[in-house]
Each structure stands twice: as C-alpha cells, then as structure tokens.
C-alpha cells in the first residue's frame, strides 16, 4: 500500500468512530509472536499468517462476522 502499512490502516479504521465496527483481519507473512501481539495491539480482531489454509481463513472470517 503506497500511503500506509497494514498496521496504520488498522489503527485508522479502529480510531474512526464511523468505522470501528468493521472487523479487521490481518493476514501477514510476519509470523513471530511479537508480530501477532503488535497486530492485535493495533486493534486487529484476528491475525493469521501466510501461507494459510483456505479453511482456516474461512473459519476466522465466519467467527468475526458472528461476533458482530
């Protein structure tokens, strides 16, 4: 993304009162525990790492939609 990275986008979404209800799923190649922690600290609702299995992604998305 040319203007901001994913963490910045997540913060932007979660800090805007009109967008706070949008679930944010970070899908990243960064797989260290700190990366997951940092993503969740930015406001992400879920964090999965690449490569991922499509059923894992689908399960996570369904969980996020159910929780809304």
N, C-alpha and C positions, 0 to 999 in steps of 0.2 A: 504494500500500500504506500503510495507516494507521500501522503500527508502525515500519517501517524502509524504507529505499530499497533498490534492487536491489543496489547495491554492498555495503551492510551485510548483506543476505541472502546474497550470495555469500561474504563473509567468514565469516558464521555457519556456512554449510554446510561450507566448507573447513577451518574450525577445529575442527569436531566430529569426533572420530575415528570415530564410527559412521556419518558421512555423507560423509566425504572422498572416497569412491569415486563419488559421484554427479557426473556431468558437468554443468557449468554453462555454459549458452549465454546470453550477454547479447544481447538484441535491443533496440536503442535508437535514438532519433531523434538522439542526440548522435553526430555523425559526424567530429569533429575527431580528428586523430591522437592528441592527448593523451587524449581520452576512451577511445579504444581501448586505449592504453597503461595508463590507470588501471584499466580493467575487467580487463585481464589481470593487472595488479599485485595486484588483489584476489583473484585465484585463478581467474578465469573460464577455461574451457577453449577458448572461442571467443567471438567478438564479431562480430555483423553489424548493419548499420544499416538503419533503416526509411527509405523503403519498400524492401522486399526482394522478390526474385522467389521464388515458392514453390520452384522447383527448387534455388535457392541454399540455402534453409533446409533442404530435404530432404537435400541433399548434405552439409551441415555436420553435421546430426544423425546421418546414417549414419556419417560419419567418426568422430564422437565415440563412437558405440556400438561401432564396430570396434576402436577403440583401448583399449577396456576389457577 
